Amino acid sequence: MCALIVLALPVAGLAQNAAPAAPDPVTGLLLNVERAMNAADRTAFTSYFSVPPTLVQGYIADLFIPGAVRSVIRERDRAPLEAVPAGEGYRVVVEFFVETPGRARLRVACRVALASGTDACVLNARFVAIVAP
């Protein structure tokens, strides 16, 4: 059996002054979308998308389920886009879990998010699977 032991020793002054790192723009975007879903705030949800309103309305119809008690978004994969400068665009695969009393729904999406400074928005979203009991 192998075991790996990691020992962390604080460096004088460094550990006390270290501020928590801010989430990167894509992670921040996913957290904001998740908050909007949990608050059932369709207006806030819509504000994170730069796609035609008819597409966003489709996402709302799929993700804002009557009686939902909790929504969770999990990032599963991220890769840089080739046609944009480094750090400004990603292909992100996420899972949307929407829980209702007695059942849950899983949507897997392949989406493109643009991160520009502290602003990030969804440029395209395509659901590739729906799993619902």
C-alpha positions as CSV (number, residue, x, y, z in Angstrom):
1,M,0.0,0.0,0.0
2,C,1.3,3.4,-0.9
3,A,0.5,6.6,1.0
4,L,1.3,10.2,0.1
5,I,1.7,12.6,2.9
6,V,1.7,16.3,2.3
7,L,3.0,18.6,5.0
8,A,2.1,22.3,4.8
9,L,4.3,24.6,6.8
10,P,3.2,28.3,6.9
11,V,5.7,30.7,5.7
12,A,6.0,33.7,8.0
13,G,3.5,36.4,7.0
14,L,2.5,34.7,3.8
15,A,-0.3,32.5,5.1
16,Q,-1.9,35.3,7.2
17,N,-1.9,37.8,4.3
18,A,-3.1,35.6,1.5
19,A,-6.5,36.7,0.2
20,P,-8.8,34.0,-1.2
21,A,-8.6,33.9,-5.0
22,A,-11.5,35.2,-6.9
23,P,-13.2,32.7,-9.2
24,D,-12.2,32.8,-12.8
25,P,-14.9,34.4,-15.1
26,V,-16.3,31.1,-16.3
27,T,-16.7,29.7,-12.8
28,G,-18.2,33.0,-11.8
29,L,-20.7,32.8,-14.7
30,L,-21.7,29.3,-13.7
31,L,-22.2,30.3,-10.1
32,N,-24.4,33.3,-11.2
33,V,-26.5,31.2,-13.5
34,E,-27.0,28.6,-10.7
35,R,-28.0,31.4,-8.3
36,A,-30.5,32.7,-10.8
37,M,-32.0,29.2,-11.3
38,N,-32.3,28.6,-7.5
39,A,-34.0,32.0,-7.1
40,A,-36.3,31.3,-10.1
41,D,-35.1,34.6,-11.4
42,R,-35.7,34.4,-15.2
43,T,-34.6,38.0,-15.8
44,A,-31.2,37.4,-14.1
45,F,-30.8,34.1,-15.9
46,T,-31.5,35.8,-19.3
47,S,-28.9,38.5,-18.6
48,Y,-26.0,35.9,-18.8
49,F,-26.7,34.9,-22.4
50,S,-25.7,36.6,-25.6
51,V,-28.0,34.5,-27.8
52,P,-31.3,35.2,-29.5
53,P,-34.1,35.6,-26.9
54,T,-36.0,32.6,-28.4
55,L,-33.1,30.3,-27.5
56,V,-33.0,31.6,-24.0
57,Q,-36.7,31.1,-23.6
58,G,-36.1,27.4,-24.6
59,Y,-33.4,27.1,-22.0
60,I,-35.8,28.6,-19.4
61,A,-38.5,26.1,-20.5
62,D,-36.1,23.2,-20.0
63,L,-34.5,24.3,-16.8
64,F,-37.1,26.3,-14.8
65,I,-39.2,23.4,-13.7
66,P,-42.3,24.1,-11.6
67,G,-41.8,22.8,-8.0
68,A,-38.0,22.7,-8.3
69,V,-36.4,22.7,-4.9
70,R,-32.8,23.0,-6.0
71,S,-30.7,23.4,-9.0
72,V,-27.0,22.6,-9.3
73,I,-24.6,23.3,-12.1
74,R,-21.3,21.3,-12.4
75,E,-18.5,21.9,-14.8
76,R,-17.2,18.7,-16.3
77,D,-14.8,19.8,-18.9
78,R,-13.2,23.0,-20.3
79,A,-11.0,23.6,-23.3
80,P,-9.9,26.8,-25.0
81,L,-11.5,27.9,-28.2
82,E,-9.2,28.0,-31.1
83,A,-10.5,31.1,-32.8
84,V,-10.1,33.6,-29.9
85,P,-7.1,34.9,-27.9
86,A,-5.9,32.7,-25.1
87,G,-8.1,33.0,-22.0
88,E,-11.0,34.7,-23.7
89,G,-13.1,31.8,-24.9
90,Y,-13.8,28.3,-23.8
91,R,-15.9,25.3,-24.8
92,V,-17.3,24.1,-21.5
93,V,-19.3,21.0,-20.8
94,V,-21.6,21.3,-17.8
95,E,-24.3,19.3,-16.1
96,F,-27.5,21.0,-14.9
97,F,-29.3,19.1,-12.1
98,V,-32.8,20.2,-11.3
99,E,-34.3,18.5,-8.2
100,T,-38.1,18.4,-7.6
101,P,-39.9,16.5,-4.8
102,G,-39.4,12.8,-5.5
103,R,-37.4,13.2,-8.8
104,A,-34.5,14.9,-10.5
105,R,-33.7,15.9,-14.0
106,L,-30.2,16.0,-15.5
107,R,-29.4,18.0,-18.6
108,V,-25.9,17.8,-20.1
109,A,-24.9,20.8,-22.1
110,C,-22.0,21.6,-24.4
111,R,-21.7,25.3,-24.3
112,V,-19.4,28.1,-25.4
113,A,-18.7,30.9,-22.9
114,L,-16.7,34.0,-23.6
115,A,-14.7,35.4,-20.7
116,S,-13.6,39.0,-21.0
117,G,-12.1,40.5,-17.9
118,T,-14.7,40.1,-15.2
119,D,-17.6,39.8,-17.7
120,A,-18.6,36.5,-19.1
121,C,-21.6,35.4,-21.1
122,V,-22.9,32.4,-22.9
123,L,-22.5,32.7,-26.6
124,N,-24.1,29.4,-27.5
125,A,-25.6,26.5,-25.6
126,R,-26.6,23.1,-27.0
127,F,-28.1,20.4,-24.8
128,V,-26.9,17.1,-25.9
129,A,-28.8,14.8,-23.4
130,I,-31.7,14.8,-21.1
131,V,-32.1,12.2,-18.4
132,A,-35.3,12.3,-16.5
133,P,-37.1,9.6,-14.6
